Amino acid sequence: MLDTMFCLERFALAAGRHADLSVQDLALSREPAYVAVRNRFSLTLAETVTCSDEGAFITSWGYRLGHADDVESAAARLAYLLAALPTPKTA
């Protein structure tokens, strides 16, 4: 069985690596557990993400961001939806 709490922790870390995203809440003791993320420059560009038992990251409006097998891509899709840019890589 998939550990959805661990998957949400990983998702929160991946989302936090995007320059314009801010993780507002990581509510692992709630039912369902979720991560609340927003664009740092907007109070209205925000989303709540849960993780299904199958490992799919799902937004509050039912959009599937990706799977726990590829957390980085799922977080990048959320960043795109919230109009955020990835953190520039340093050499």
C-alpha positions in Angstrom: 0.0 0.0 0.0 1.2 3.5 -0.9 2.1 5.9 1.9 0.2 8.9 0.8 1.5 11.0 3.7 5.1 10.5 2.5 4.0 11.3 -1.1 2.4 14.6 0.1 5.6 15.5 2.0 7.6 14.9 -1.2 5.2 16.9 -3.2 5.4 19.8 -0.8 9.2 19.8 -1.0 9.1 19.7 -4.8 6.5 22.5 -5.0 8.6 24.6 -2.6 11.6 24.4 -5.0 9.6 26.5 -7.5 10.6 30.2 -7.2 7.1 31.5 -7.3 5.3 28.9 -5.2 4.8 29.0 -1.5 3.6 26.0 0.5 1.0 27.4 2.9 0.0 24.2 4.7 0.9 20.6 4.9 -2.0 19.0 6.7 -1.1 15.3 7.2 -3.4 14.8 10.2 -6.5 15.9 8.3 -8.9 13.7 6.4 -8.1 13.8 3.6 -4.5 14.9 4.1 -3.5 17.8 1.7 -0.9 20.3 0.7 -2.0 23.9 0.2 0.2 25.8 -2.3 -0.1 29.3 -3.7 1.7 31.7 -6.0 3.9 34.0 -3.9 2.7 37.0 -5.8 -1.1 36.3 -5.7 -3.5 35.6 -2.9 -6.0 34.1 -5.4 -3.7 31.8 -7.4 -3.8 28.9 -4.9 -4.6 25.2 -4.9 -5.1 22.3 -2.5 -3.6 19.0 -3.5 -4.4 15.5 -2.2 -2.9 12.1 -3.0 -5.1 9.2 -3.8 -4.5 5.7 -2.6 -3.2 4.9 -6.1 -0.6 7.7 -5.9 -2.3 10.3 -8.0 -1.9 14.0 -7.0 -5.3 15.6 -7.4 -6.3 19.3 -7.2 -9.3 20.4 -5.2 -11.3 20.7 -8.5 -10.4 17.2 -9.6 -7.5 17.8 -12.0 -4.9 15.1 -11.9 -1.4 16.6 -11.7 0.6 13.4 -12.0 1.7 10.4 -10.0 3.8 9.7 -7.0 6.4 8.0 -9.3 7.2 11.4 -10.7 6.7 14.0 -8.0 8.8 16.6 -9.7 6.6 16.6 -12.8 3.4 16.8 -10.8 4.8 19.8 -8.9 5.9 21.4 -12.2 2.4 20.9 -13.6 1.0 22.7 -10.5 3.5 25.5 -11.0 2.4 25.9 -14.6 -1.3 26.0 -13.6 -0.5 28.7 -11.0 1.7 30.6 -13.5 4.9 30.1 -11.5 8.4 29.7 -12.8 10.9 27.1 -11.7 13.9 28.1 -9.6 16.9 28.9 -11.8 19.6 26.2 -11.6 23.0 27.3 -10.4 26.1 26.1 -12.1 
